Amino acid sequence: MSATGSIRYFDVNQNEFRIVNPPDNVCLALQVRADLIVDETDERMTIYLGTACQTRVTTIGPGEGRSHIGGPQSVRIIG
């Protein structure tokens, strides 16, 4: 299954990136280290520092965002 919506994230220069309708329970590497990340899906998301979902930072729910949390590089939708 997949979450409905987008993961939006921004680098330190405020360039925007998106992952649309991300799959559940799959580690997704971000294109850049995120300075701000927002869960605009209908499911919860775990944020990780490493590129392969190592070193969990936090978990956020739909409509929540986090900034300045160490430059996370991967996420996983919790389906």
N, C-alpha and C positions, 0 to 999 in steps of 0.2 A: 504494500500500500504506500501511498504518498500523502504528505501533508498538503493541504490546500493553502496557497499563498506564497509569500516570498520571504527569504532571509535577505535582509539588506545590511550591507556593511560598508564602511568607509575607511580609507587609509588616512595617514596623518595629514595628507594634503587635501582631504575631503573629497577625493575621487570616490564615486559610488560604484558598488558592485552588487549583483543580485544572484541568488539561486532560486529559481522558480519551481514550485511544487516539488520540494526535495523529498526523496524516498525515506521511508521510516527505517530506523536502525541501521543506517549505512554511514560510515565515516566519510565526511565530505571535506576535502582540503580546500581552504580559501585561496584565492589568487594572490592575496597580499596579507600582511599582518593587519588585523583589524584594530583601528583606534576606537571605533564605535560599531556596535553590532545590534541589530533589532530583529526580533522574532515577529514577523507579520504573517505567520502561519496559524493554523488552528490547533497546533500541538506544541508540547514543551520541547525545549532544545537544550542540550548540554554543550558547553563551550570548553575547548581544550587549548592549551598553549602549543603543543606539538602538532606536526603536520599529519600524524596518523592517529589522532585522538588519544594521545598520551598527555598526562598531567592535566586533570580536570580542574577548571577554574570555577565554574558555577553552572547552574541550571536556571533558565528563565522560561516564563510562560508566554502565551500569545499576547501580543501587544507590549511586551516588555523589551527594554534595551539596556545595554551596559556600555560604558566607555572607560577608557584609560585603565584597562585591566591586564596590562602586560603584553599586548599584541598577539592575541590568539590567532592560531593558524588552521584550526579545524573545528567542525561542529558535527553533532549527531542529533537528528530528530528522534524523540522518544515516542514511538507509536503505540 
